[in-house]
Amino acid sequence: MTFRLVRAAAAVLLSTVALAACGTSDGGDQTAEGPTRTIKHAMGETKVPETPRRVVVLDTDKLDSMVSLGLSPVGAAQAAQNQAWPKYLGSALDATKPVGTLQAPNLEAIAALKPDLILGSKFRQEQFYDKLNRIAPTVFTEKVGTTWKENFLLDAESVGKKAQAEKLLADYQSRARSLGGSEAVKVSIIRFMPGKIRMYGPESFSGIVVGDAGFGRPEPQQLNGAADRRFGELSQENLPQADGDVLFYTAYGDQAAQDQAAVTAGPLWKNLPVVKDDRAHNVDDETWMTGIGVTAAGKILDDLEKYAKP
């Protein structure tokens, strides 16, 4: 009896050690199988597969990155629960599975997809990094929006397509310059959010694209002196700060669309010179605000060419 008890205890101890070993790896990272490349990113260095096959992405810019590079992620986080994939990306995401939201990725859903690479953002998902990295090699960009070009190149390097990304960015830059935008033409960018209005500055995604195309910005939207020059709040009383030579405005979600309808039906909006001149244009929020990638940037250039080109 004593021998059997000792043997059983030893078996339990060995099982415990084995389970503990399965829960960790070198540096707490999930080791990629087969040939790898080392990627430097916002959280350090990670060895990723030479050619990832099953990529999960955790931010909207990475959806644009993957589709721009001819890839379809197996899973992706959504801006909001049950939100549809961006229409401007077409059918490329038809087979992509939702894995929670940007702020709360579903780790179980991610693991179930057996990814060989996870792409995310330190800005949004830093607290989940260690757990994600145990599921699959994980690469994080630092910020969202302001560094969209650098982020695209890092995402592309992670999937082994940096040269293609560089070509796409060069083509974008060439087209932006060809629009011949003038600093004298002040482009206003406004976004309706639930219960508030934002004006977008020169360091926002859409603001960078407008700047690349050579257009100027209204002085209030330069956000000079602000700690964050991506966007600022705009009260209805200060709605004249939305004026410009041409105005582009969007709404994020159904509630914001209702708020937009109420404001644009009011006298303060209707009395803006840019509105009176029929130079205010309601555009796609997915491309101007949440796309944050080279394909979305091309769609913004389409709007600038149509409505703002001298």
PEKA-V414579 format. One record per pair of residues at least 12 apart in sequence whose ideal C-beta (glycine too) atoms are under 6 Angstrom apart, sorted by sequence separation. I is the first residue (numbers start at 1). GAP is how many residues later the second one is. D is the distance in whole Angstrom. If there is no record, write none. Layout:
i->[I/I]
gap->[GAP/GAP]
d->[D/D]
//
This chain:
i->[153/287/288/63/141/152/118/32/35/32/57/32/189/55/118/122/56/57/58/121/139/54/72/76/78/81/116/117/118/119/120/121/122/123/149/201/283/115/123/220/67/75/77/102/199/201/73/77/78/79/105/121/187/75/77/107/111/67/77/110/203/204/218/281/202/203/204/247/77/187/201/201/239/243/185/186/188/201/243/244/200/243/181/186/181/183/198/199/246/247/248/249/250/252/179/181/199/248/250/119/176/176/197/75/250/74/250/59/58/190/56/188/188/62/146/148/187/186/56/145/186/187/188/189/190/191/192/193/145/185/54/194/246/54/55/56/57/58/59/194/246/53/193/52/192/52/49/58/192/192/48/42/206/145/43/65/69/205/209/48/61/65/46/209/213/69/46/62/206/69/43/41/42/191/41/42/39/42/30/29/30/32/30/30/52/51/48/39/187/172/172/168/175/179/182/179/152/148/145/88/88/86/88/68/68/64/68/65/64/60/61/64/61/64]
gap->[12/12/12/13/13/13/14/15/15/16/16/17/17/18/18/18/19/19/19/19/19/20/20/20/20/20/20/20/20/20/20/20/20/20/20/20/20/21/21/21/22/22/22/22/22/22/23/23/23/23/23/23/23/24/24/24/24/25/25/25/26/26/26/26/27/27/27/27/28/28/28/29/29/29/30/30/30/30/30/30/31/31/32/32/33/33/33/33/33/33/33/33/33/33/34/34/35/35/35/36/36/37/37/38/38/39/39/43/47/52/54/54/56/57/57/57/57/58/59/59/59/59/59/59/59/59/59/59/60/60/61/61/61/62/62/62/62/62/62/62/62/63/63/64/64/65/67/67/67/68/69/80/82/85/86/87/87/87/88/89/90/90/91/91/91/92/93/93/94/95/97/98/98/98/99/99/100/100/103/104/104/105/106/107/107/109/110/119/121/122/125/126/126/126/128/130/142/144/147/198/199/200/211/225/226/227/227/228/229/230/231/231/232/232]
d->[5/4/6/6/6/6/5/5/4/6/5/5/5/5/5/5/4/5/4/6/5/5/5/5/5/6/6/6/4/6/5/5/5/5/6/6/5/4/5/4/5/5/6/5/5/4/5/5/6/6/6/6/5/4/6/6/5/4/5/6/4/4/5/5/6/5/6/5/5/5/4/6/5/5/5/5/5/6/6/6/5/5/4/5/3/4/5/6/5/4/5/6/6/5/5/4/5/5/4/6/4/5/4/5/5/5/6/6/5/5/5/6/3/5/5/5/6/4/4/6/5/6/4/5/4/5/4/5/5/5/5/4/6/5/5/5/5/4/5/5/5/6/5/5/4/4/5/6/5/4/6/4/5/6/5/5/6/5/5/5/6/4/5/5/5/5/6/6/6/6/5/5/4/6/5/6/5/4/6/5/5/5/5/6/5/6/6/5/6/5/6/5/6/6/6/6/6/5/6/6/5/5/6/6/5/5/5/5/3/5/4/5/5/5]
//
